[in-house]
Structures are given as structure tokens and as C-alpha cells.
Amino acid sequence: MGSCVAKSKRIKPAEISDSNASRNNKLRLTMEFSQKQVEQLTDANDSKIPTKRKVRKRKYTLQNVEQGDHGTLLLIRQRSMFLGQYSTEIQKGFEERGMKIEGEIQTTCLQSAGIWVNCRKGMKPDLPNQDDYCILIDGPSYLLSVYDGHGQYGHDISNFVHSRLPNLMIAHPDWAENPKQAIKDTFVSCQQQLIDVCDKPETEFNCILSGTTATIVFYQKNKLIVANVGDSRAVLAKLENGKIIAHPITRDHKPEEADEKHRIERAGGEVKKLKNDWAERVYFKGKDSPGLSMTRALGDTMLQSIGISSEPETYEIDVEEEDQFVLICSDGVWEFISNQEAVEYVYKFKGDVRQATEMLSALAWSRWIKKDSSTVDDITVILAYLPKNFENNY
């Protein structure tokens, strides 16, 4: 849970009542609504997995359809983006974030390509869903990204970044030749653009004590280029000796990581866990507020002077024969589900990416309820199978 804690009073949305009675009633209704949804999904899982619907070909979007090891491999000619839809209202617990599509394509095409996303509102009645995502498909390549906002304006910042960051990447002059360096440069550019937008008088949010994680996975020519700030983890699933095995790609940027803690302390910050808190946080030395439970993020400009960084860690991976799929999730999933449990759970759905993401979200929700019935973090799951010889089929 990427949270920023400050003692200043949070301004609640107009839809939320200030009375404790009203708040408790909303919380009860939210729990009832969401638990019913989880039970419906669980019941569906007990029945036979439905047959996938056929996808109609459109001349202006599809070049060909090939049958691969992971089901139908759909190659999309036109560049298309699938993004989390901004919500102007407070959603109910476990309510799914809508999807916005840029490009002449249907969501069934994304599903048939072996990729899907499920983004669910947590149970924090005074905040909207602060998770967001973007999936960009460009012929034989794709770019997947997950964002988990924090602070009063975390949802605005994740919404700003979710399309800005991918678009900046593909527009970078070195994107085709050196995507790893282009990604690093793009994080710097995106941070500056966020600051510039927040400085405008007409902007209704700021990034002083609000920010977002960002995890990017780019697939092209049997390579994965990965970058992240924060704790929205990416995991690669490999088939080894007949068993599916989880291999984390990214690491969570947490204050308890020795090198991250050292970097914060060298910058003049302090890492500590306050009494009755659940996590170590980064603070100004000698202060108990504000505090951030991660060491890297986009936004959070006040904390940059004590080491909070928007510079991503990057990774390059050669895709091998045993590599099956990539899973990217916000920490609403990883808080109570291990990497190994997640990939085993997803793998049993045998390529049905939509049901796999829905059920992993439901499992994460149920774990939160079991642990603490009053709080559930927002939950986002992106699942993408790695097609064999993708570029050769294109």
C-alpha cells in the first residue's frame, strides 16, 4: 500500500459525509456490495470455464490470426491503447474501473492476444480508485504499465501519468534503437511535465505530497525491457520441469531495503516506523510527518530533497522458451499473495486471461477482508502471455 501520511487535514470529496454514522453506514454497504461480487466470481470459478467467444476480423485493425501455444494470437496492425477510465465519482468497493480505448479496436482483440487487465476499487470510502493502467499494442510489440497513486491527489497523478509516460516513451528519438535509455529519459521528462502542470493556477491537484508508482514492461523481438519506481511488482512465470515458477523482475522500492535506506539517509532523510504504524516510512530528520512508505515515485516533490527519487531501476531480459507470462500488479495484490502463489493461481486458468485476472483480484480482496475487514487497498492485475515467435508471425 503506497501511502503518504501527513498530519494536515485531508479534504474529503463532497460525496462523502463527515458524520461517523454516515461513514460507517457507507462502509457497511460497501462491504456487502463487494463481498457479493467476490462470491459471484468465486461461484463462477467453481463451474466449467466458458469457451472463448470468437473474434470478428476487421480489415482496418487485423493483419492475420495465427493459432499459437497460448490460444489465438491476434496481431493488431493499428497502434491502440487501453487505459483506465477516469472516474468523477467515488466507486463502491470492488467496483471495476472502466476502460477507455484509443484506436479502432475492440476489447475482445486484446483478450485474444493473450493480454487482460482487471482494476478494482479498494475499500477506502473517502478516496476514489487511485490505481490506473495503460496497455499499448503496436503490431508485434506491446507495452504494459501499472500505476498506484498515493496521497490526497494520488488518483489525479496516476491518471495524468498513465497515458503521458507511454506516449513520451514511443515519441523518444532513441526509442527504436535504445529503449532502455529512452525509458530512463522518459521518467525524467514525465516528472518535469507533472511538476509543470501542477504549477499552473487552473490545475486542481498538486504533487507536493501526492504521487504514484509506475511499472513498465515493454515486449519486443523476444526481449523484455522493464522499469519501475515504487512497489507495483512485475513477475515473470517460467515453466521449469513441468512446474510454473515465479521469478520477480522488479524489486519493491521500500525504506527497509538497505541500499535505498542508505541513499535516503545520505540525502538527509530518516527511515523509521512510528508506534502503531504498519510500515517503515521516509521522514524529514527529527519529524514524524509527512512520511512515505516507498523510496521512489513520480510526484512527491516535497520529499525529493530527502532522497525520494523518480529515477527508475531498469532491467533487460531475453525471453526464453520456458517463459510463459508476465504478471504486473499493484501492492493491493502483493500485500497478502506471494509471487509463487499468484503465478500458480493464474496458470490454472489455461490462458483464459480475463477470468484469471478477475479471480486473482477476487482472491486478493478476500485476503484483505480476512486480515482487516475495515480496509482494502485498490487492486490492479495485468496478465500478458508471451507469444512464441511473435515477430516472425507478424
matplotlib code that plots the C-alpha trace (Angstrom):
import matplotlib.pyplot as plt

x = [0.0, 1.8, 0.6, 1.8, 0.9, 0.7, -0.9, -2.6, -6.4, -7.4, -10.2, -12.8, -14.8, -18.3, -20.0, -18.7, -20.5, -18.5, -20.6, -19.3, -22.7, -22.9, -19.4, -20.0, -23.2, -21.3, -18.6, -21.1, -22.9, -19.5, -18.5, -21.9, -21.7, -18.1, -18.4, -21.3, -19.2, -16.4, -18.8, -20.2, -16.8, -15.9, -19.0, -18.2, -14.8, -16.3, -18.1, -16.6, -14.5, -16.6, -15.4, -13.8, -16.0, -14.9, -13.4, -14.6, -11.9, -11.8, -9.9, -8.6, -7.3, -6.2, -3.5, -3.8, -4.7, -2.4, -3.0, -0.3, 0.6, -1.3, -4.5, -5.3, -2.5, -4.1, -1.8, -3.0, -1.9, -3.0, -1.4, -4.0, -4.1, -6.3, -6.4, -8.1, -11.1, -11.1, -13.9, -15.6, -17.4, -16.4, -16.8, -18.1, -15.7, -14.6, -16.2, -14.2, -12.6, -13.9, -11.7, -11.0, -9.8, -7.8, -7.8, -10.3, -10.3, -12.5, -11.5, -12.0, -9.0, -6.9, -8.2, -7.5, -3.9, -3.4, -3.5, -6.0, -6.3, -8.5, -8.6, -10.8, -11.6, -10.5, -12.3, -11.3, -14.6, -13.0, -10.9, -11.6, -9.7, -6.1, -4.8, -4.5, -3.1, -2.2, -1.7, -0.3, -0.3, 1.8, 2.0, 4.2, 5.2, 3.3, 3.9, 2.2, 2.1, 0.5, 0.3, -0.7, -1.4, -0.9, -1.8, -4.7, -4.3, -2.9, -5.7, -5.2, -1.5, -1.8, -4.4, -2.0, 0.9, -0.9, -1.0, 1.7, 4.5, 3.9, 3.3, 6.6, 8.4, 7.3, 7.9, 11.5, 14.0, 16.1, 13.0, 13.7, 17.4, 17.8, 14.5, 16.2, 17.8, 14.7, 12.6, 15.1, 14.9, 11.1, 10.7, 12.7, 10.6, 7.3, 8.2, 9.0, 5.8, 3.9, 5.5, 4.8, 1.1, 0.8, 2.3, -0.5, -3.2, -6.0, -4.8, -6.9, -4.4, -0.7, 2.2, 3.7, 2.7, 1.0, 2.5, 2.3, 4.2, 5.0, 5.9, 6.5, 7.1, 7.9, 8.0, 9.7, 11.7, 11.8, 13.1, 11.6, 12.6, 11.3, 11.4, 9.8, 9.6, 7.6, 6.2, 3.9, 5.8, 6.4, 6.8, 7.9, 6.4, 8.6, 7.7, 10.5, 10.4, 6.7, 6.0, 5.2, 7.8, 7.7, 10.7, 10.4, 11.6, 11.4, 12.1, 9.9, 11.4, 10.8, 12.6, 13.7, 15.9, 19.4, 20.7, 17.6, 17.7, 21.4, 20.5, 17.7, 20.0, 22.8, 20.3, 19.3, 16.2, 15.3, 13.7, 11.7, 8.5, 6.3, 4.4, 1.1, 2.1, 2.3, 5.3, 8.6, 8.5, 10.7, 10.6, 12.5, 15.0, 13.5, 10.0, 7.0, 5.1, 4.9, 6.0, 6.1, 6.2, 8.3, 11.6, 10.9, 7.8, 6.6, 5.4, 6.1, 8.2, 8.4, 10.2, 12.7, 15.2, 15.5, 16.1, 12.7, 13.6, 11.7, 14.6, 13.6, 15.5, 15.6, 16.1, 16.6, 15.6, 15.9, 12.7, 13.4, 11.4, 10.2, 8.9, 5.1, 3.6, 4.2, 2.2, 2.2, 0.2, -0.2, 0.6, -3.1, -2.3, 1.2, 0.3, -1.1, -0.3, 3.2, 4.8, 4.6, 1.0, 0.0, 1.6, 0.3, -3.2, -3.2, -1.7, -4.5, -6.9, -5.0, -4.8, -8.2, -6.6, -9.9, -11.0, -7.5, -7.2, -10.7, -10.2, -6.8, -8.3, -11.1, -8.6, -6.6, -9.8, -10.8, -7.3, -7.6, -11.1, -9.8, -6.9, -8.6, -12.3, -12.2, -9.5, -8.8, -6.2, -7.0, -6.2, -4.8, -3.7, -2.2, -1.6, 0.2, 1.2, 4.5, 3.7, 6.3, 8.0, 5.7, 7.6, 8.0, 4.3, 3.6]
y = [0.0, 3.1, 5.7, 9.1, 10.1, 13.8, 15.4, 18.1, 17.6, 15.8, 17.5, 14.9, 14.7, 16.3, 12.9, 11.7, 12.6, 13.9, 12.2, 9.0, 7.3, 8.1, 6.9, 3.6, 3.0, 3.6, 1.2, -1.5, -1.1, -1.1, -4.4, -6.0, -4.9, -6.1, -9.4, -10.3, -9.6, -11.7, -14.6, -14.4, -14.6, -17.5, -19.4, -18.8, -20.3, -23.5, -24.1, -25.1, -22.3, -21.0, -21.3, -18.1, -16.1, -15.8, -12.6, -10.9, -9.7, -6.1, -5.2, -2.0, -3.4, -7.0, -8.3, -12.0, -14.6, -17.4, -20.3, -20.3, -22.3, -19.9, -19.8, -17.4, -15.0, -11.8, -9.3, -5.8, -3.6, -0.2, 1.2, 1.0, 2.0, 0.6, 2.9, 3.2, 5.5, 8.5, 8.3, 11.5, 9.7, 7.6, 4.0, 1.2, -1.4, -3.9, -2.0, -2.3, 0.7, 1.3, 1.0, 3.8, 2.7, 4.8, 3.2, 1.4, -1.9, -3.9, -5.3, -8.8, -8.3, -7.6, -10.7, -12.9, -11.6, -13.2, -9.9, -8.6, -6.2, -6.1, -2.9, -2.8, -0.1, -0.9, -0.1, 3.4, 5.3, 8.8, 8.2, 7.1, 4.3, 5.5, 2.6, 3.1, 1.3, 1.5, -1.2, -0.1, -2.6, -1.7, -4.6, -7.3, -5.2, -4.2, -2.0, -2.7, -0.4, -0.2, 2.9, 3.1, 6.6, 7.8, 10.9, 13.2, 13.6, 10.2, 9.3, 12.5, 11.9, 8.2, 9.4, 12.0, 9.6, 6.6, 7.9, 10.5, 8.1, 5.6, 8.3, 10.0, 6.7, 5.9, 9.5, 9.4, 9.7, 6.7, 4.5, 2.1, 1.8, 2.1, 1.7, 1.1, 4.6, 6.1, 4.8, 6.4, 9.7, 9.5, 9.1, 12.4, 14.1, 12.9, 14.0, 17.5, 17.7, 16.7, 19.5, 22.0, 21.0, 21.3, 24.7, 26.1, 28.0, 26.2, 22.7, 21.4, 19.0, 19.1, 16.7, 18.1, 15.2, 13.0, 10.7, 7.4, 4.2, 3.3, -0.1, -0.5, -3.8, -3.4, -6.6, -6.5, -9.1, -11.6, -9.1, -7.5, -4.0, -3.3, -0.2, 0.8, 3.2, 2.2, -1.2, -2.3, -5.5, -7.3, -11.1, -13.5, -17.0, -19.8, -23.4, -25.5, -29.3, -29.2, -26.7, -23.0, -20.9, -17.2, -15.0, -11.4, -8.9, -5.7, -5.1, -3.0, 0.3, 0.2, 2.1, -1.2, -2.1, -1.5, 0.4, 2.5, 3.4, 4.4, 6.6, 8.3, 8.9, 10.3, 12.8, 13.9, 11.9, 9.4, 6.0, 4.8, 3.1, 5.0, 3.4, 1.7, 2.2, -0.8, 0.2, 2.0, 5.3, 8.1, 11.3, 14.6, 14.0, 14.6, 14.8, 12.5, 13.9, 13.7, 10.1, 8.0, 4.2, 4.0, 5.4, 6.1, 7.5, 10.1, 13.2, 13.8, 16.9, 18.0, 14.7, 14.8, 16.9, 13.9, 11.3, 10.3, 9.7, 9.5, 7.7, 4.1, 0.9, -0.8, -4.4, -6.2, -9.8, -12.2, -14.2, -17.9, -20.9, -21.7, -18.2, -18.3, -14.9, -11.6, -10.5, -6.9, -6.0, -3.1, -3.9, -4.5, -7.9, -8.5, -7.5, -10.9, -13.1, -14.3, -14.3, -18.1, -18.3, -15.7, -17.4, -20.8, -19.4, -17.7, -20.6, -23.0, -20.9, -22.2, -19.0, -17.5, -14.2, -12.4, -14.9, -15.3, -11.6, -11.3, -14.3, -13.1, -9.7, -11.5, -13.6, -10.5, -8.8, -11.8, -11.9, -8.2, -8.8, -11.8, -9.8, -6.4, -6.1, -2.3, -1.6, -2.9, -1.4, -0.8, -3.8, -4.0, -7.0, -7.1, -10.5, -11.0, -14.3, -14.2, -15.5, -17.8, -16.2, -13.2, -11.0, -13.9, -14.4, -10.7]
z = [0.0, -1.2, 1.3, 2.2, 5.8, 6.8, 9.8, 7.7, 7.4, 4.2, 2.2, 1.6, -1.6, -1.5, -1.9, 1.5, 4.7, 7.6, 10.2, 11.7, 11.4, 7.7, 7.2, 9.0, 7.0, 3.7, 4.8, 5.7, 2.3, 0.5, 2.3, 1.5, -2.2, -2.7, -0.8, -3.0, -6.1, -4.8, -4.1, -7.6, -9.1, -6.8, -7.8, -11.4, -10.8, -9.4, -12.7, -16.0, -17.6, -20.5, -24.1, -25.5, -27.8, -31.5, -32.5, -35.7, -38.0, -39.1, -42.2, -40.7, -37.5, -38.1, -40.3, -39.6, -37.0, -36.0, -33.6, -31.0, -27.9, -25.7, -27.8, -30.6, -31.3, -32.7, -34.4, -34.3, -37.2, -35.8, -32.7, -29.9, -26.2, -23.4, -20.4, -17.1, -17.4, -15.0, -12.6, -11.4, -8.6, -5.6, -6.7, -4.5, -3.0, -5.6, -8.4, -11.6, -13.2, -16.7, -19.8, -22.4, -25.8, -28.2, -31.6, -33.8, -31.9, -29.6, -26.1, -27.4, -29.6, -26.5, -24.8, -27.9, -27.9, -24.5, -22.5, -20.0, -17.1, -14.0, -11.9, -8.7, -6.2, -2.7, 0.5, 1.4, 1.4, 1.3, -1.8, -5.4, -7.0, -7.2, -9.3, -13.0, -16.0, -19.7, -22.3, -25.6, -28.5, -31.6, -34.1, -32.7, -29.7, -26.5, -23.5, -20.2, -17.2, -13.8, -11.5, -7.9, -6.7, -3.1, -1.1, -1.4, -5.2, -6.0, -8.4, -10.4, -10.7, -11.7, -14.3, -15.6, -15.8, -17.2, -20.8, -20.6, -19.8, -22.6, -25.2, -24.2, -24.5, -28.0, -29.1, -27.8, -30.7, -29.4, -28.6, -31.5, -31.1, -27.3, -25.5, -22.1, -22.1, -23.6, -20.7, -18.2, -20.0, -20.2, -16.4, -16.0, -18.6, -17.2, -13.7, -15.0, -17.0, -13.9, -11.9, -14.7, -14.9, -11.1, -11.2, -13.4, -11.5, -13.2, -12.1, -9.3, -7.9, -6.8, -6.5, -3.3, -1.1, -3.6, -6.2, -7.9, -8.5, -12.2, -13.5, -17.3, -19.2, -22.9, -25.1, -28.5, -30.5, -27.7, -25.2, -22.1, -21.1, -17.6, -15.5, -12.2, -9.3, -6.2, -5.3, -8.2, -8.9, -12.2, -12.1, -14.9, -14.9, -16.2, -16.8, -15.2, -15.1, -15.7, -12.9, -13.1, -11.2, -10.3, -11.0, -9.8, -12.4, -10.3, -6.7, -4.4, -3.5, 0.2, 3.0, 4.6, 1.5, 2.8, -0.3, -0.5, 3.2, 2.9, -0.1, 1.9, 4.9, 2.7, 1.4, 4.9, 5.4, 8.1, 7.9, 10.9, 11.9, 14.3, 17.1, 15.9, 12.3, 9.9, 7.8, 7.8, 6.2, 4.9, 7.0, 7.4, 10.1, 13.6, 12.2, 12.4, 9.4, 6.4, 5.8, 2.7, 2.6, -0.5, -1.7, -5.4, -7.0, -9.6, -7.8, -4.1, -4.8, -1.2, -0.3, -3.2, -1.0, 1.3, -1.3, -2.8, -6.4, -9.7, -11.3, -12.3, -12.0, -15.4, -16.5, -19.8, -20.2, -23.1, -23.4, -23.4, -24.5, -20.9, -20.3, -20.1, -19.0, -17.2, -14.3, -13.1, -10.0, -7.6, -4.0, -3.3, -4.7, -3.3, 0.3, 1.0, -2.0, -2.8, -6.2, -6.4, -5.3, -7.8, -10.8, -9.8, -9.4, -12.8, -14.6, -13.7, -15.9, -19.0, -21.0, -20.1, -19.2, -18.4, -15.8, -14.4, -13.7, -12.3, -10.0, -8.8, -7.9, -6.0, -4.1, -3.1, -1.9, 0.2, 1.8, 2.8, 4.3, 6.2, 7.6, 8.2, 7.4, 7.5, 4.9, 1.4, -0.9, -4.6, -6.7, -10.3, -12.2, -15.8, -17.3, -20.6, -22.2, -24.1, -27.6, -29.3, -32.4, -32.1, -34.5, -37.1, -37.3, -37.9]

ax = plt.figure().add_subplot(projection="3d")
ax.plot(x, y, z, "-o")
ax.set_aspect("equal")
plt.show()
